[in-house]
Amino acid sequence: MLLDNHGRKINYLRLAVTDRCNLRCFYCMPEDGLNWLSRKELMTYEEMLQVCTLLVKMGIEKIRITGGEPFVRKDIMQLLTALLKLDGLKELSITTNGVLTAPHVADLKKIGVRSVNLSLDTLDANRFFTITRRDEFANVMETMEELLKHDIEVKINTVVMAGKNTQDIIPLVGLTKDLPVSVRFIEEMPFNGDGHSHSGIVWDYVRIFDEIRQTFPEIQKVPDPQYSTSYNYQVPGHKGSIGIIAAYSRTFCGTCNRIRITPQGTLKNCLYDDGVLNIKDLMRSGMDNAELETTLREAFNNRQKDGWQAEQKRLENPNFHESMATIGG
């Protein structure tokens, strides 16, 4: 079992396999994209598999593959297949925007992927184009249909943004009436890669819930799973469920069980920190697994107590501007 210096169990890794994405969501990156990492700056699949094997041995039980968009990286299915063979790994899941995912769904089911998070901020094709700057709505909806057809658990991730998609909150909740999906509304976060200031949010988790309750007054609280980052609800009679993630308010830090590795190999103990060490560089310098395990344990034993403390340290570097595409969500 892995424990940090605050006694929190660490058993969940979010591994970003690429910083590249085929959408240009305005809250994630500039319209022209980012300065993409070169191939040599990225961890290779072999390096990812090596560090994942070590982390699973140390106590990681769940891995989520993120990006960027995972399916823009060539041969991603090879990595997924190899990871699912790790002894001790209980769950492998994926976060995707759904643009390129539909053709892979049958194979995902075959190799044992049971859960996929689908990023979808609106059910309106025109607003989708405004938010993502790409005309890919039909492909995303096809992916959702394929996932449901193959009985893969679908969690829809929706970033709630004032003046952009708040009118979609109720229609998205409506999806849960007839579909066994979990719709999760996420507070907007200050990671858009262009250095814009972020002084807070208008639509926090309290306001999102109040908006839902006005239309669905019968909504009921349901138990939150262990380590849940969302407050979970269900409308009686609906097949699906609803979650609200206080990603900016950071109400769940006290039970945080996750670490992140960016595409270039940076270990992040918190979404809001600026990285604590570079695993790729250590591996390429010749560090063996025993030394790497010792180094990782030292890093886990120096985690910030919450996202506010981690962010304060990050803000000490005024030139440090991250995008969610480079963090891995």
N, C-alpha and C positions, 0 to 999 in steps of 0.2 A: 504494500500500500504506500502511495505517495502522499505525504502531508507537507503543507507549507508552514512557514513560521507563525501563522495564525491558527494552526490546527485544522485548516481546511483540506479536505481530500481533493487530490488532483487525479482525475481519471478520464479526462476528455481533451482531445487534441483537435484543433481546427487547423488543417493543413491547406494552405493556398498553393496551388500548383502553377499558377501563372498570374501576372498582373494585367494581361491583355483581356479585352472584352469587345464584343461585337455590338454593344449598345453604348450610348453616350449619355446616360442618365445625368441630368444637370446637378443632382445632389451628390453625385459620386465623383465626377471628373469634368474638366472643361470640354467644350464642344469639339475641340481639335484633338482630344485625347491627351495622353500623358507621354512623357519621355520613356517609352517602353524599355524594359530591361533587355540587354543583349542575351543571347543564348548562354554564354559563359557565365553571366551573372546569376542565372537561374540554377537552382538545385537540379541535378539530374534525377531521373526516376530511381536510379540505383542508390543515390544518396538519400532520397526520400524514404525508400524502402529500408535502408540501413538504420536511419534514425528512428523510424516508426517501429521497427523490430526491437530496438533497444528500449524505446519508451513503453511499448506493450509489456516487455519483460519487467520494467520498473513499476508498472501498475496502471498504465493507460488502458481503458476498456472500450472506449468509443473514439472513432476518428470520423470527422466530417471533412470532406473534400470541398474546397471553395476556390475562388479566384479573386479578381477577374472572373472570367467565365471558364470553368474547367474544360468544357468540351471544345474550346478553341485550341487547346494544346493537343498536339498529334499523339495518337496511340494511348490516350488516357485510359482506355479499357484495359490495357496491359497492366497498368499500375493498380487499378481497382481490383483486378483478378488476383494479383500477387498479394495485396493487402488483406484480402478476405481469407487468405490461407494462413495468416499469422495465428499461431497458437496463443490463445488468451484474449484475442480481440473479439468482443461480444457484438459490436455493431459498427457498420460502415455506412455512412449516409452522405448525401451530396446536396449542395446548394447550387442551383443553376437558374439562369434567366429563361431557359426553355427554348431558345431560338434554334439550337442545333441538337436538342436532346431527343426528340421524338424517335428518330431512327435507331437509337441505342436502347430504348426502353425494354424491349424483349430480352436483350442480352443482359441488361442490369438485373432483371428479374431472375434470369437463368443463373447468374453467378452469386446471387444472394443478397443484393441490395434491397432493403425492405422499406426504406424511407427516403423521400426526396423533398427538399424545400424548394419551392418554386417562387421566384421573385416576380411579383405582379402588383403594380401600384394602381391599376385602374382596370375597369371592365369596358371602358370606352375606347374604341380604336383611335379616335382622333386625339384624345388626351394621352393615350399611350405614345403616340408619335411626338407630342409636345414634350412629354417627360423624358423619353428615351432618345429622341432625335433620330429614330429609325422606324421603318414601317415593317415591324415584325410581329404584330399582335396575333395574326392568324397562326403563326408557327408556335407561339407560346401556348395558345389555347389547344392546339393539336397535341402538344406535349402533355398538358393536363389530362386530356381525354385518354391518351395512351397509358399514362401512369395509372389512372383509375381502372382502365380496362384490364391491366395486368395486376391489379390488386396490390399496388405499391402505395404505401401511406403517403398522402400529399399534405404538406403544410404550405400554405400560401403566405409569403412574407410581403407585407404592404407597409411602406414608409409613408407616414401621414404628414402632409406638407400643406401649410396654410396657403390658400389661394391657388392650389394646384390640383388636389384630388380629394379634398374632404367630402365632396359630393358622392364619392365612391364608397364611403364607409358603409352605408346602409345596403347598397346593392351587393357588396362583398359579403356582408353578414347574411344576406339572402341566399348566397350560394350554399350555405350550410343546411338549408331546409331540406333539399333533396339529394345533396352530395355528401359523402363521408369525408369531408375535408376539414382541416383546421385552418381557419383564417386568423393570422396573427398580425395585429397592427403595431407598428414599431415607431417610437419617437424618432424624429430626425436627429442625426448626429453631426458633429462638426468636422467631417472628413470629406472634403470635396476636391482636395488636391490643388487648389488655386490660391490658398491663403486668405480667403474671405473670412472676415470675423464672424463669430457665432456667439451671441450674447445670451442665448437661451432659446426656448421654444414656446410657441403659442399653443400648440396642440400637445399637451402632455398626457400621461396615461389617465389622469382623472377626467380631463375634458373628453377624451376619446370614449371612455366608458359612459359618460353622461350623454353623449351624442347617440350612442347605441341604445341606451335605456329609454330615450324619448320615443323611439319607434318600437322597441321591444321591451316594454315595462316588465314583462314576465321573465326576463333573463335571470338566470340563476348562477351563482358561484359554484364551481366544482373544485374538487381537491387538486392542488398543484402537485405535480410529480416532484420527487426529490431532485434538488438542484435546478428546478425550473426557473427560467428567466422571465416567464410570463405569468400574469394573473389570468386564470382560465375560467371560462364561462360556457354556458350552453343555453340556448333557447329551447324550452320544452317542446318536444315533438320534432325537433330538427335532428337530422342524421349526423351533422358535423358539429364542430365546436369553435369557440372563439378564444383567442389569446391576445393580451395587451402587454407589450414588452416595454418597460421603462428604461430604454437604452441610454437616454440622456440623463434621466433622473437618477439612475443607478441605484435602485432600491434593493437589488439582489446581490450586491457585492459580498455580503456576509457569508453567503453559501457558494461563492464562485468555485467551480471545480474544473475550470478550463484554462488551457494555455493555447497559444497560437504560434505557428511558424509561417513566416511570409515566404513568397516565392524565391527570394534571394537567401533564405535560410536564417533570417533574424528571428530569434525567440522573443515572444512578447508574453510576459506574465499577465498582462492586462490589455484590453482593447485600447485603453487610453495612454499607455506608456509608449516610450519611443524606442523600445527594444532593449534587451538586457545583454545579449551576446549573439554572435553570428555562428551558427552551427556549421554551415557550409564551409566557412573559412577555417574553422577548427579541424574539420574532417580533412580538408585539402592540405592542411599543414602537417598531416601525419598523425594527429591525435587518435589513439586507439579507443575502442569502446569502453574499456575500463576507465580511462582518463575522462572520456566524454561523459560517462555516467556521473562521475564525481563532480564535474563542472556543472552539469545540469542540476544535480541535487543542491549544490551551493546556490544556484540561481533561484530555485524554487524556495529556498530557505530565506530569500530576501525579497519576497513579494510585498508590494504596497498593500495597505489594509483595504483600500477601496479605489474606485475609479477617479475620485476627486483628488486624492493624494497623488495618484499616478499622473493625472493630467497636469497638476501643478508643476511637477518636475519636467514634464515635456514642454510646457510653455516657457520654461527658462531658455529655450532655444528659439528665438523669434523667427528664424529662417526654416523652421521645421514644419512642413505642410504635407500631410498625408492624404491619400485618397483611400476610400474603402476598397478599391480595386487592388491596392498594394498591401493592404492589411489582411484581407481575407474575410472581412465581415465579422 
